[in-house]
Amino acid sequence: MEKIRVGMIRGDLHALYYGAQMFDYDPIEMRKRGHSARPTKGYAALYYHYTHYNDPAAMTVPFVGGFQLVKTWDANPERAQVVADCFDDQVQVCDSPEQCSDDVDLLFIADCNGDGSDHLELATPGLEKGVPTFVDKPLAYSLADAQAIVKLAQDNDTLMLSLSMLRVVPHGAYFRDRLQEIAPVGYGSINGGGIHGISLAQQVFGPGVEAVDCMGPAELAYLHLDYGGKPDKPEAGVMINGASGPTYHCSLYVSAFSAAGAIHSGQIGDYEFPYGSAKVLEMVKKMVQTGEPQWDYDQMIECIAIAEAGRLAQKEGRRVRLDEVMN
């Protein structure tokens, strides 16, 4: 295929954020339209992509390309129209998610600030039709919905990918490669929570969480991951501090500690995130072009299982094993 034809579900900030690295467009015109498009906060989609202020049309993060936006849908048609106008005046603004998944090569479900509770509903039409589907983080809010999405993909032999950009942001990998400096790591800490924090923990310290503890004033405020004493994981686990207040340009930070010392990451924030979204898009592109899965479903499910176990641990004031919620 010359370009991957995309149906974009939900016209929020992430539709423009990812779209800026996917589609051909005039960045100056998009800046004007996005800045005036309050429903999408469109200007922010370009703020971190174009930081060469003497040349506002020079993109300063990776452009993946190879995609063409052909359809878009949002429950608010105004938001869908903004996305269409920013990338191509010929884009069809659809009346339903079902229509948006017709005659496309990829269904892209964008989600900037949602909790994933509608992702099963939005992903179902495309998965049932065999349309390769990307589900923005989180895969779902509930573990049952996440498992249902994976089952739909498997039952219909349809490709599906769901990742937070924090799962693959290169700056997380740079820090992960430093762990050998103080190996064996005894304890890890992440400043920044939610699915992004869990995803960053998976990237830096690895999957394989066996149990969680959780407490605090907000959902998943202070979440502790226990790897069950695995020899290649932090013996004392990883603490994800999700109620730690505002940070510089939404930055997350990682620290690791051992008997040999401590190491700390720099900021992993808005200026670094586009390098993670580029990695996601490279996988999405390869998935569609090769017809091969690009990520392990078990790790996608584990991310949601950690969150579900954390909510249960927080509610009941006890440690919850992942196999308890998985069963």
Secondary structure as the mmCIF struct_conf table of DSSP 4:
data_model
#
loop_
_struct_conf.conf_type_id
_struct_conf.id
_struct_conf.beg_label_comp_id
_struct_conf.beg_label_asym_id
_struct_conf.beg_label_seq_id
_struct_conf.end_label_comp_id
_struct_conf.end_label_asym_id
_struct_conf.end_label_seq_id
BEND BEND1 LYS A 3 LYS A 3
STRN STRN1 ILE A 4 ILE A 9
BEND BEND2 ASP A 12 ASP A 12
HELX_RH_AL_P HELX_RH_AL_P1 LEU A 13 GLY A 19
TURN_TY1_P TURN_TY1_P1 ALA A 20 MET A 22
BEND BEND3 PHE A 23 PHE A 23
HELX_RH_AL_P HELX_RH_AL_P2 PRO A 27 SER A 36
TURN_TY1_P TURN_TY1_P2 ARG A 38 GLY A 42
HELX_RH_AL_P HELX_RH_AL_P3 TYR A 43 TYR A 47
TURN_TY1_P TURN_TY1_P3 TYR A 48 HIS A 49
TURN_TY1_P TURN_TY1_P4 TYR A 53 ASN A 54
BEND BEND4 ASP A 55 ASP A 55
TURN_TY1_P TURN_TY1_P5 PRO A 56 ALA A 57
BEND BEND5 ALA A 58 ALA A 58
BEND BEND6 VAL A 61 VAL A 61
STRN STRN2 PHE A 67 TRP A 73
BEND BEND7 ALA A 75 ASN A 76
HELX_RH_AL_P HELX_RH_AL_P4 PRO A 77 PHE A 87
TURN_TY1_P TURN_TY1_P6 ASP A 89 GLN A 90
STRN STRN3 GLN A 92 VAL A 93
BEND BEND8 ASP A 95 SER A 96
HELX_RH_AL_P HELX_RH_AL_P5 PRO A 97 CYS A 100
TURN_TY1_P TURN_TY1_P7 SER A 101 ASP A 103
BEND BEND9 ASP A 105 ASP A 105
STRN STRN4 LEU A 106 ILE A 109
BEND BEND10 CYS A 112 ASN A 113
BEND BEND11 GLY A 116 GLY A 116
TURN_TY1_P TURN_TY1_P8 SER A 117 ASP A 118
HELX_RH_AL_P HELX_RH_AL_P6 HIS A 119 LYS A 129
TURN_TY1_P TURN_TY1_P9 GLY A 130 GLY A 130
STRN STRN5 THR A 133 VAL A 135
HELX_LH_PP_P HELX_LH_PP_P1 ASP A 136 ASP A 136
BEND BEND12 LYS A 137 LYS A 137
HELX_LH_PP_P HELX_LH_PP_P2 PRO A 138 PRO A 138
BEND BEND13 LEU A 139 LEU A 139
BEND BEND14 TYR A 141 SER A 142
HELX_RH_AL_P HELX_RH_AL_P7 LEU A 143 ASP A 155
TURN_TY1_P TURN_TY1_P10 ASN A 156 ASP A 157
STRN STRN6 MET A 160 LEU A 161
HELX_RH_3T_P HELX_RH_3T_P1 MET A 165 ARG A 167
TURN_TY1_P TURN_TY1_P11 VAL A 168 VAL A 168
HELX_RH_AL_P HELX_RH_AL_P8 PRO A 170 ARG A 176
TURN_TY1_P TURN_TY1_P12 ASP A 177 ARG A 178
HELX_RH_3T_P HELX_RH_3T_P2 LEU A 179 ILE A 182
HELX_LH_PP_P HELX_LH_PP_P3 ALA A 183 ALA A 183
BEND BEND15 PRO A 184 PRO A 184
HELX_LH_PP_P HELX_LH_PP_P4 VAL A 185 VAL A 185
STRN STRN7 TYR A 187 ASN A 191
HELX_RH_AL_P HELX_RH_AL_P9 GLY A 194 PHE A 205
BEND BEND16 PRO A 207 PRO A 207
STRN STRN8 ALA A 211 MET A 215
BEND BEND17 GLY A 216 ALA A 218
TURN_TY1_P TURN_TY1_P13 GLU A 219 LEU A 220
BEND BEND18 ALA A 221 ALA A 221
STRN STRN9 TYR A 222 ASP A 226
TURN_TY1_P TURN_TY1_P14 GLY A 228 GLY A 229
TURN_TY1_P TURN_TY1_P15 PRO A 231 ASP A 232
BEND BEND19 LYS A 233 LYS A 233
TURN_TY1_P TURN_TY1_P16 GLU A 235 ALA A 236
STRN STRN10 VAL A 238 ASN A 241
BEND BEND20 SER A 244 SER A 244
HELX_RH_3T_P HELX_RH_3T_P3 TYR A 248 CYS A 250
STRN STRN11 LEU A 252 LEU A 252
STRN STRN12 TYR A 253 SER A 258
TURN_TY1_P TURN_TY1_P17 ALA A 259 ALA A 260
STRN STRN13 GLY A 261 HIS A 264
STRN STRN14 ILE A 268 ILE A 268
BEND BEND21 GLY A 269 GLY A 269
TURN_TY1_P TURN_TY1_P18 ASP A 270 GLU A 272
HELX_RH_AL_P HELX_RH_AL_P10 PHE A 273 THR A 290
BEND BEND22 TRP A 295 TRP A 295
HELX_RH_AL_P HELX_RH_AL_P11 TYR A 297 GLU A 316
TURN_TY1_P TURN_TY1_P19 GLY A 317 GLY A 317
BEND BEND23 ARG A 318 ARG A 318
STRN STRN15 VAL A 320 ARG A 321
HELX_RH_AL_P HELX_RH_AL_P12 LEU A 322 MET A 326
#
